[in-house]
Amino acid sequence: MKIRVKCANCGTVLDVDGDCPCSKCSAPISASGEGMLQIYRMGSPIGVAVGYGLYIDGQPMGHVANKQSIRVPVSAGAHTIHMTCGMTRKCQDLQVMVTPGDLICAKAHIKPGFWSNKIIVEQAELSEMPQE
C-alpha cells in the first residue's frame, strides 16, 4: 500500500513505498511517523471520475481516487481529516487522537443531499479497509 507524504522542504505530495528523496527537490523524505492514518475512499457512483481532495489538519495532501486506500504518517496528537469533491465543500470532518504506534482507519463517502452533497468521513475498523 502506498504511503502519502508531503515534502517538508518544497511541499510536493508524493505516494511512496518507503523512505526516499523527493522527486522535485531531492530532499530526504521519511515514510514513517509516530502514528499512521489509513484513509479509504469508498466506491461511489456520484463523482466517480473526480478525486476527493484530502486535507490533514488543513494541509492539502493530494487527491484520493474512487475505491483508493492510502496511508499517511502523522505525529502523535489530535488530527482533523477533511475531504472535498469538485464543488462539494461540505464535509463531516473526522477528528482523531493518535498515540505513538497507532493505525487509525477512516472511510469517506458522499451522502447525497437535496441541494448539495456532503462528504462523510468516519472512523472505521481495519477489517473494513482494503489491504492492497
CORLINSUL-V373648 format. One record per residue. RES is the residue in three letters. BURIAL is 1 if it has 24 or more other ideal C-beta (glycine too) atoms within 12 Angstrom, else 0. D_FIRST is the distance of its C-alpha to the first C-alpha in Angstrom with 2 decimals. Layout:
res: {RES | RES}
burial: {BURIAL | BURIAL}
d_first: {D_FIRST | D_FIRST}
//
This chain:
res: {MET | LYS | ILE | ARG | VAL | LYS | CYS | ALA | ASN | CYS | GLY | THR | VAL | LEU | ASP | VAL | ASP | GLY | ASP | CYS | PRO | CYS | SER | LYS | CYS | SER | ALA | PRO | ILE | SER | ALA | SER | GLY | GLU | GLY | MET | LEU | GLN | ILE | TYR | ARG | MET | GLY | SER | PRO | ILE | GLY | VAL | ALA | VAL | GLY | TYR | GLY | LEU | TYR | ILE | ASP | GLY | GLN | PRO | MET | GLY | HIS | VAL | ALA | ASN | LYS | GLN | SER | ILE | ARG | VAL | PRO | VAL | SER | ALA | GLY | ALA | HIS | THR | ILE | HIS | MET | THR | CYS | GLY | MET | THR | ARG | LYS | CYS | GLN | ASP | LEU | GLN | VAL | MET | VAL | THR | PRO | GLY | ASP | LEU | ILE | CYS | ALA | LYS | ALA | HIS | ILE | LYS | PRO | GLY | PHE | TRP | SER | ASN | LYS | ILE | ILE | VAL | GLU | GLN | ALA | GLU | LEU | SER | GLU | MET | PRO | GLN | GLU}
burial: {0 | 1 | 1 | 1 | 1 | 1 | 1 | 0 | 0 | 0 | 0 | 1 | 1 | 1 | 1 | 1 | 0 | 0 | 0 | 0 | 0 | 0 | 0 | 0 | 0 | 0 | 0 | 0 | 1 | 0 | 1 | 0 | 1 | 0 | 1 | 1 | 1 | 1 | 1 | 1 | 1 | 1 | 0 | 1 | 0 | 0 | 1 | 0 | 0 | 0 | 1 | 1 | 1 | 1 | 1 | 1 | 0 | 0 | 0 | 0 | 1 | 1 | 1 | 1 | 1 | 0 | 0 | 1 | 1 | 1 | 1 | 1 | 1 | 1 | 0 | 0 | 0 | 0 | 1 | 1 | 1 | 1 | 1 | 1 | 1 | 0 | 0 | 1 | 0 | 0 | 1 | 1 | 1 | 1 | 0 | 1 | 0 | 1 | 0 | 0 | 0 | 1 | 1 | 1 | 1 | 1 | 1 | 1 | 1 | 1 | 0 | 0 | 0 | 0 | 0 | 0 | 1 | 0 | 1 | 1 | 1 | 1 | 1 | 1 | 0 | 0 | 0 | 0 | 1 | 0 | 0 | 0}
d_first: {0.00 | 3.78 | 6.57 | 9.66 | 12.82 | 16.44 | 18.83 | 21.67 | 24.09 | 23.86 | 21.59 | 19.26 | 15.88 | 13.07 | 9.36 | 8.89 | 7.40 | 10.24 | 13.84 | 15.59 | 18.53 | 18.51 | 18.95 | 21.92 | 23.88 | 22.54 | 22.42 | 20.16 | 16.91 | 15.39 | 11.75 | 13.29 | 15.64 | 18.02 | 15.77 | 12.49 | 12.35 | 9.82 | 11.28 | 11.49 | 14.05 | 16.00 | 17.64 | 20.91 | 23.85 | 24.95 | 23.65 | 21.05 | 21.26 | 21.02 | 17.91 | 18.27 | 18.96 | 17.13 | 19.32 | 18.81 | 22.35 | 23.76 | 21.69 | 20.01 | 16.24 | 16.09 | 15.54 | 13.23 | 13.92 | 15.29 | 13.01 | 9.90 | 7.66 | 6.60 | 7.42 | 10.71 | 12.70 | 16.27 | 19.63 | 21.49 | 23.68 | 23.91 | 21.50 | 21.95 | 19.36 | 21.09 | 20.23 | 22.54 | 22.93 | 25.71 | 28.90 | 27.45 | 27.54 | 28.29 | 25.51 | 25.69 | 23.76 | 22.04 | 23.19 | 21.52 | 22.68 | 20.23 | 21.62 | 20.39 | 17.65 | 16.85 | 13.68 | 15.06 | 13.72 | 15.21 | 15.67 | 17.67 | 20.21 | 23.51 | 26.77 | 29.47 | 32.62 | 36.17 | 36.25 | 32.64 | 29.19 | 27.30 | 23.61 | 22.97 | 20.20 | 20.45 | 19.06 | 17.44 | 16.87 | 13.66 | 15.13 | 15.07 | 11.32 | 9.44 | 7.14 | 5.48}
//
